[in-house]
Amino acid sequence: MCLSEYVALALGFGSLYNHSFTPNARYECLAPDGIEFRITQKGPQVNTQRIERLVAPGLVAVGAVFDAETRVFATPLQRFVFPLTPGASWRQSLANFNQSIGQEDPLQRSTTVGGWAPVTTPAGTFDALLMRIFMQLDLNNPFRWPMQCNYLFAWSPAVGATVREERYATYRERGDMNSSIEFRAQNTVLELTSFRRGAG
């Protein structure tokens, strides 16, 4: 059971709550100390289940950064730095093993915390901190230049989670003919549609 406020921060995006995103996502506490979670996503074009493990609030040992992949980080990913403060920023170069593709898949990630803004979702309007995340993936792909990810997250302390995520990513093929053509790999908006407070 997830019984403490610490656990809410540990997951970083919703441990004292069950969330329904678009597509639906459910976060289920597995470990008694609240550091391991099963995340299930179901929707018209998604049906996945994975485990996330955290070593501290916002500090990810096993988890995803792009979609629903499972990455094991050599040094934990700093998803959030609590308390989140406008103007704060952090950057990481992360070695990790991507279990979804069965190989090492290093990445670079930088996060900047912006200001407060009201964010309206199907679950209601929330005061949220906006966070801009830039990320490079597929650094060792012999056929593509690194994927460029540009994300905007809205994190609400009232929910203890992101209530809206805008995710956009592109890549270019290696080679003279296609190197100037940008392919879209991701163009997604995730919104909180409902949540309920868990026990504790």
Rosetta silent file (secondary structure, phi, psi, omega in degrees, C-alpha in Angstrom):
SEQUENCE: MCLSEYVALALGFGSLYNHSFTPNARYECLAPDGIEFRITQKGPQVNTQRIERLVAPGLVAVGAVFDAETRVFATPLQRFVFPLTPGASWRQSLANFNQSIGQEDPLQRSTTVGGWAPVTTPAGTFDALLMRIFMQLDLNNPFRWPMQCNYLFAWSPAVGATVREERYATYRERGDMNSSIEFRAQNTVLELTSFRRGAG
SCORE:     score description
SCORE:     0.000 S_00000001
   1 L     0.000  146.724  175.295    0.000    0.000    0.000 S_00000001
   2 L   -98.109  110.188 -168.195    1.087    3.597   -0.657 S_00000001
   3 L  -119.500   -3.746 -172.817    0.422    5.333    2.635 S_00000001
   4 L  -127.067  159.472  175.316    2.641    8.404    2.934 S_00000001
   5 H   -63.366  -33.112  177.415    3.187   11.802    1.359 S_00000001
   6 H   -55.127  -39.896 -179.194    6.782   10.688    0.793 S_00000001
   7 H   -64.849  -37.195  178.287    5.474    8.044   -1.559 S_00000001
   8 H   -60.181  -41.898  178.390    3.602   10.670   -3.582 S_00000001
   9 H   -73.476  -31.975 -176.933    6.860   12.496   -4.129 S_00000001
  10 H   -60.014  -44.662  179.623    8.778    9.278   -4.719 S_00000001
  11 H   -70.671  -35.974  178.232    6.871    8.441   -7.847 S_00000001
  12 L    87.961  -28.129  176.125    7.024   12.010   -9.019 S_00000001
  13 L  -140.901   52.031  163.981    3.830   11.756  -11.015 S_00000001
  14 L   110.266   78.935  179.225    1.121   10.370   -8.848 S_00000001
  15 L  -108.384  -29.279  175.953    1.465    7.737   -6.169 S_00000001
  16 L   -84.065    4.908 -175.697   -1.211    8.730   -3.690 S_00000001
  17 E  -131.883  151.746  163.495   -3.599    8.895   -6.596 S_00000001
  18 E   -98.454  126.663 -176.732   -4.942    6.711   -9.345 S_00000001
  19 E  -108.631  146.210  169.889   -4.805    8.745  -12.539 S_00000001
  20 E  -119.005  105.078  178.073   -6.709    8.361  -15.753 S_00000001
  21 E   -94.617  179.016  171.199   -4.812    9.993  -18.565 S_00000001
  22 L  -114.112  100.523    5.188   -5.581   10.031  -22.272 S_00000001
  23 L   -74.061  166.320 -175.874   -4.624    7.288  -22.967 S_00000001
  24 E   -61.773  141.237  173.774   -5.521    5.796  -19.592 S_00000001
  25 E  -139.898  135.421  178.617   -2.721    5.150  -17.131 S_00000001
  26 E  -122.866  133.162 -179.405   -2.979    3.580  -13.699 S_00000001
  27 E  -109.751  121.293 -172.403   -0.226    3.750  -11.087 S_00000001
  28 E  -125.208  120.537 -178.930   -0.239    0.896   -8.598 S_00000001
  29 E   -70.448  133.396 -179.946    2.105    0.692   -5.619 S_00000001
  30 L  -110.447  -43.535 -174.257    3.899   -2.656   -5.323 S_00000001
  31 L   -89.305  146.125 -179.339    6.597   -2.290   -2.678 S_00000001
  32 L   -63.838  -24.704  178.665    5.771   -1.647    0.995 S_00000001
  33 L   -89.762    0.956  173.601    8.218    1.294    1.053 S_00000001
  34 L    77.866   18.943 -175.888    6.474    2.832   -1.966 S_00000001
  35 L  -101.225   -9.688 -179.150    9.485    2.835   -4.285 S_00000001
  36 E  -122.793  133.555 -174.673    8.256    0.320   -6.868 S_00000001
  37 E  -136.102  145.736  169.616    5.196    0.806   -9.055 S_00000001
  38 E   -99.221  127.870  179.653    3.333   -0.981  -11.813 S_00000001
  39 E  -114.872  120.135 -178.538    2.155    1.405  -14.541 S_00000001
  40 E  -114.563  126.837  177.459   -0.582    0.167  -16.849 S_00000001
  41 E  -117.438  128.836  177.381   -1.597    2.103  -19.962 S_00000001
  42 E  -138.898  136.256  179.770   -4.669    1.170  -21.970 S_00000001
  43 E  -172.077 -174.061 -177.715   -6.316    3.013  -24.812 S_00000001
  44 L   -59.038  -31.652 -176.278   -7.295    2.798  -28.479 S_00000001
  45 L  -126.087   16.428 -179.122   -3.628    2.592  -29.581 S_00000001
  46 E  -145.161  141.682  175.758   -1.795    1.537  -26.440 S_00000001
  47 E  -156.843   85.419 -174.025   -1.797   -1.501  -24.168 S_00000001
  48 E  -131.281  159.171  173.774    1.339   -1.664  -22.038 S_00000001
  49 E  -145.803  133.486 -179.285    2.433   -2.571  -18.536 S_00000001
  50 E  -149.689  170.438  179.772    5.794   -1.814  -16.951 S_00000001
  51 E  -114.073  138.029  170.281    7.533   -1.357  -13.604 S_00000001
  52 E  -117.429  141.026  176.903    9.178    1.798  -12.307 S_00000001
  53 E  -127.202  135.049 -179.920   11.619    1.854   -9.395 S_00000001
  54 E  -123.897  147.761  179.344   12.774    4.967   -7.578 S_00000001
  55 E   -99.840  -15.351  179.281   15.540    5.466   -5.038 S_00000001
  56 E  -167.962  169.738  179.200   14.186    8.798   -3.711 S_00000001
  57 L   -53.561  122.982  177.950   11.531   11.364   -4.616 S_00000001
  58 L    75.346    1.143 -174.290   11.870   12.140   -8.327 S_00000001
  59 E  -109.887  110.236 -167.248   14.980    9.936   -8.655 S_00000001
  60 E  -101.560  123.129  174.523   14.408    7.079  -11.108 S_00000001
  61 E   -91.086  -39.681  177.204   16.461    3.870  -11.136 S_00000001
  62 E  -135.549  126.226 -179.730   14.221    2.009  -13.614 S_00000001
  63 E   176.774 -169.233 -175.871   11.671    3.773  -15.774 S_00000001
  64 L  -114.560  154.232  174.309   10.738    5.422  -19.044 S_00000001
  65 L  -125.710  -24.745 -174.085   11.637    8.769  -20.606 S_00000001
  66 L  -106.265  -53.992 -176.131   10.118    8.624  -24.098 S_00000001
  67 L  -142.539 -103.672  179.877    7.055    6.405  -24.165 S_00000001
  68 L  -124.893   25.862  178.824    6.541    3.077  -22.404 S_00000001
  69 L   -74.519  163.698  175.776   10.053    1.681  -22.682 S_00000001
  70 L  -115.187  119.045  179.555   11.906    0.258  -19.670 S_00000001
  71 E  -118.526  137.314  175.038   15.351    1.698  -18.998 S_00000001
  72 E  -106.350  113.693 -172.520   17.756    0.665  -16.245 S_00000001
  73 E   -89.880  132.787  175.672   19.894    3.692  -15.372 S_00000001
  74 E   -65.742  -42.899  170.495   23.525    3.353  -14.309 S_00000001
  75 E  -117.038  131.059 -173.859   23.100    6.669  -12.462 S_00000001
  76 E   -56.140  143.032  173.839   19.507    7.472  -11.509 S_00000001
  77 E   -73.534  129.173  175.783   17.527    9.835  -13.704 S_00000001
  78 E   -90.295   87.488 -178.264   16.603   13.054  -11.911 S_00000001
  79 L   -68.559  -44.977  176.681   13.041   13.362  -13.192 S_00000001
  80 L  -135.471  148.956  172.787   12.133   16.044  -10.653 S_00000001
  81 L  -115.188  107.062 -177.728   14.152   18.004   -8.091 S_00000001
  82 L   -92.461  142.855   -3.361   11.950   18.665   -5.081 S_00000001
  83 L   -75.062  140.877  177.906   10.910   21.173   -4.028 S_00000001
  84 L   -67.949  130.672 -175.092   10.313   22.390   -7.579 S_00000001
  85 L  -130.437  129.643  176.852   11.308   26.059   -7.800 S_00000001
  86 L   -53.325  132.931 -178.997   10.779   28.490  -10.699 S_00000001
  87 L    94.211  -14.139  179.468   14.098   29.116  -12.425 S_00000001
  88 L   -71.010  151.530  177.307   15.686   25.845  -11.311 S_00000001
  89 E  -153.011  154.706  175.494   17.364   23.683  -13.937 S_00000001
  90 E  -152.614  154.839 -175.886   19.383   20.487  -14.154 S_00000001
  91 E  -138.551  142.412  178.930   21.130   18.499  -16.867 S_00000001
  92 E  -141.706  143.650  164.720   22.244   14.870  -17.106 S_00000001
  93 E  -108.668  118.886 -166.218   24.087   12.589  -19.504 S_00000001
  94 E  -121.343  118.932  168.516   22.748    9.154  -18.657 S_00000001
  95 L   -79.860  137.550  179.343   24.075    5.708  -19.441 S_00000001
  96 E  -159.682  156.434  174.825   21.262    3.178  -19.372 S_00000001
  97 E  -103.092  119.319 -179.727   20.215   -0.213  -20.673 S_00000001
  98 E   -89.707  104.251 -177.475   17.009   -0.045  -22.693 S_00000001
  99 L   -66.796  -24.624 -177.491   15.279   -3.380  -22.098 S_00000001
 100 L   -67.789  -30.026  178.630   12.732   -2.657  -24.829 S_00000001
 101 L  -113.718   -4.192  174.346   15.422   -2.830  -27.535 S_00000001
 102 L    72.051   34.684  179.981   17.923   -5.000  -25.622 S_00000001
 103 E  -158.340  166.174  174.578   20.923   -2.681  -25.740 S_00000001
 104 E   -64.193  139.737 -173.993   22.709    0.275  -24.178 S_00000001
 105 L  -147.709   72.521 -175.684   20.914    3.473  -25.134 S_00000001
 106 L   -62.864  156.538  179.648   22.545    6.595  -23.618 S_00000001
 107 E  -146.205  161.660  173.676   20.671    9.873  -23.539 S_00000001
 108 E  -122.352  138.107 -173.438   21.107   13.534  -22.690 S_00000001
 109 E  -145.890  134.829  174.679   18.403   15.423  -20.846 S_00000001
 110 E  -132.607  142.177 -177.906   17.966   18.944  -19.516 S_00000001
 111 E  -130.079  134.665  174.601   15.049   20.363  -17.515 S_00000001
 112 E  -126.649  128.488  179.034   14.167   23.980  -16.734 S_00000001
 113 E   -89.273  122.262  179.321   11.400   24.921  -14.322 S_00000001
 114 E   -91.320 -144.810 -177.560    9.407   27.916  -15.527 S_00000001
 115 E   -99.722 -173.164  179.684    6.669   29.854  -13.793 S_00000001
 116 E   -86.506  147.196  176.314    3.177   29.140  -12.532 S_00000001
 117 E  -155.975  145.942  172.249    0.167   28.968  -14.835 S_00000001
 118 E   -73.506  131.038 -178.313   -3.431   27.739  -14.612 S_00000001
 119 E  -122.161  122.529 -178.410   -3.740   24.548  -16.649 S_00000001
 120 E   -98.740  128.302  178.955   -7.161   23.273  -17.676 S_00000001
 121 E  -131.377  172.269  174.560   -7.678   19.545  -18.176 S_00000001
 122 L   -59.149  -22.439  179.805  -10.720   17.264  -18.290 S_00000001
 123 L   -86.325   -5.504 -179.233  -10.152   16.708  -14.547 S_00000001
 124 E   131.241 -176.187  178.544  -10.351   20.441  -13.799 S_00000001
 125 E  -104.416  131.840 -174.533   -8.148   23.536  -13.702 S_00000001
 126 E  -129.313  142.527  167.829   -4.954   23.378  -11.659 S_00000001
 127 E   -74.828  124.189 -172.995   -2.230   25.830  -10.685 S_00000001
 128 E  -138.190  149.759  170.289    0.855   24.206  -12.152 S_00000001
 129 E   -87.194  132.121  178.555    4.561   24.761  -12.616 S_00000001
 130 E   -92.577  132.912 -179.202    5.592   24.524  -16.265 S_00000001
 131 E  -125.405  126.586  176.529    8.746   22.551  -17.006 S_00000001
 132 E   -97.846  126.943 -178.799   10.562   22.513  -20.350 S_00000001
 133 E  -120.788  123.233  171.962   12.488   19.306  -21.062 S_00000001
 134 E  -109.960  136.891 -174.938   14.938   18.905  -23.934 S_00000001
 135 E  -147.188  142.517  173.065   16.275   15.417  -24.551 S_00000001
 136 E  -115.756  127.097  178.513   18.443   13.587  -27.088 S_00000001
 137 E  -120.472  173.447  177.888   17.902    9.848  -27.633 S_00000001
 138 L    56.975   43.109 -177.039   19.332    7.223  -30.012 S_00000001
 139 L   -66.330  -26.360 -177.224   22.834    8.626  -29.621 S_00000001
 140 L  -106.250   11.864 -178.858   24.412    5.407  -30.919 S_00000001
 141 L   -70.390  119.798 -177.432   21.964    4.659  -33.731 S_00000001
 142 L   -72.732  -13.413 -175.154   24.033    3.992  -36.887 S_00000001
 143 L  -106.998  -13.303 -178.098   21.124    4.856  -39.189 S_00000001
 144 E  -132.695  149.528  166.117   19.741    8.014  -37.573 S_00000001
 145 L   -72.543  158.952 -176.230   21.023   11.210  -36.081 S_00000001
 146 L   -53.762  139.756  176.914   20.026   11.595  -32.408 S_00000001
 147 E   -71.043  135.945 -178.982   16.315   12.035  -31.796 S_00000001
 148 E  -105.081  118.067 -178.716   15.421   15.529  -30.577 S_00000001
 149 E  -111.037  133.715  179.168   12.696   15.669  -27.911 S_00000001
 150 E  -130.056  107.381 -174.079   10.997   18.881  -26.818 S_00000001
 151 E  -118.167  149.454  171.669    8.538   18.418  -23.941 S_00000001
 152 E  -129.112  115.277 -179.112    6.421   20.753  -21.831 S_00000001
 153 E  -108.631  143.037  173.747    5.135   19.337  -18.534 S_00000001
 154 E  -115.386  113.114 -175.451    2.677   20.989  -16.151 S_00000001
 155 E  -107.141  124.740 -177.061    3.178   19.742  -12.577 S_00000001
 156 E  -109.699  122.618  176.340    0.496   20.474   -9.971 S_00000001
 157 L   -66.255  -24.588  178.852    1.222   20.238   -6.242 S_00000001
 158 L   -66.043  -28.942  179.265   -2.509   19.798   -5.612 S_00000001
 159 L  -100.647  -25.412 -174.593   -2.358   16.496   -7.491 S_00000001
 160 L    73.243   33.078 -172.861    1.274   15.640   -6.793 S_00000001
 161 E  -163.345  168.206  167.626    1.695   14.873  -10.470 S_00000001
 162 E   -74.459  136.465  178.647    1.891   16.236  -13.957 S_00000001
 163 E  -105.259  -14.248  176.175   -1.596   17.133  -15.128 S_00000001
 164 E  -152.204  136.648  176.868   -0.637   17.831  -18.738 S_00000001
 165 E  -134.136  124.153  173.705    2.299   16.708  -20.868 S_00000001
 166 E  -106.373  121.753 -174.987    3.067   17.908  -24.398 S_00000001
 167 E  -124.634  122.046  179.719    5.592   15.657  -26.118 S_00000001
 168 E  -134.495  132.181 -177.765    7.135   16.382  -29.523 S_00000001
 169 E  -146.841  144.302  178.746   10.120   14.566  -31.039 S_00000001
 170 E  -138.267  162.248  174.369   11.833   14.375  -34.431 S_00000001
 171 E  -147.433  163.486  175.310   14.818   12.631  -36.017 S_00000001
 172 E  -125.301  141.951  176.331   16.799   12.715  -39.254 S_00000001
 173 E   -74.285  147.939  173.549   18.195    9.758  -41.186 S_00000001
 174 L   -76.759  148.569  179.730   21.945    9.569  -41.732 S_00000001
 175 L   119.132  152.686 -174.041   23.111    9.945  -45.324 S_00000001
 176 L   -62.977  -39.633 -172.945   23.281   12.681  -47.923 S_00000001
 177 L   -71.800  -38.248 -171.437   19.823   12.168  -49.425 S_00000001
 178 L  -110.285    0.120 -173.113   17.771   12.123  -46.232 S_00000001
 179 L   -66.390  -21.547 -178.676   19.886   14.054  -43.722 S_00000001
 180 L   -94.647   -4.906 -178.952   17.915   17.264  -44.250 S_00000001
 181 L   -93.363  125.526 -179.226   14.479   15.617  -43.905 S_00000001
 182 E   -97.789  123.642  179.511   13.010   15.737  -40.413 S_00000001
 183 E  -102.024  136.463  179.494   10.748   12.840  -39.446 S_00000001
 184 E   -85.467  125.209 -179.960    8.242   13.216  -36.643 S_00000001
 185 E  -104.415  -19.861 -176.428    8.532   10.460  -34.043 S_00000001
 186 E  -157.004  134.936  175.038    6.192   11.832  -31.404 S_00000001
 187 E  -153.271   83.252 -165.580    3.420   14.422  -31.244 S_00000001
 188 E  -132.109  142.063  170.128    1.394   13.669  -28.126 S_00000001
 189 E  -122.165  123.878  175.326   -0.633   15.453  -25.481 S_00000001
 190 E  -109.412  130.148 -179.709   -1.387   13.633  -22.231 S_00000001
 191 E  -129.266  146.536  173.714   -3.985   15.154  -19.936 S_00000001
 192 E   -73.220  124.012  178.684   -5.355   14.218  -16.548 S_00000001
 193 E  -103.420  -26.383  175.319   -8.957   13.159  -16.955 S_00000001
 194 E  -166.416  159.600  172.644   -9.624   12.021  -13.371 S_00000001
 195 E  -157.833  158.131  174.155   -7.925   11.101  -10.137 S_00000001
 196 E  -138.780  144.026 -178.830   -8.797    9.950   -6.679 S_00000001
 197 E   -71.697  131.321  178.704   -6.852   10.245   -3.477 S_00000001
 198 L   -77.821  174.698  178.734   -5.447    6.941   -2.244 S_00000001
 199 L   -67.838  143.932  175.365   -5.554    5.638    1.309 S_00000001
 200 L   106.335    0.000    0.000   -3.210    7.285    3.790 S_00000001
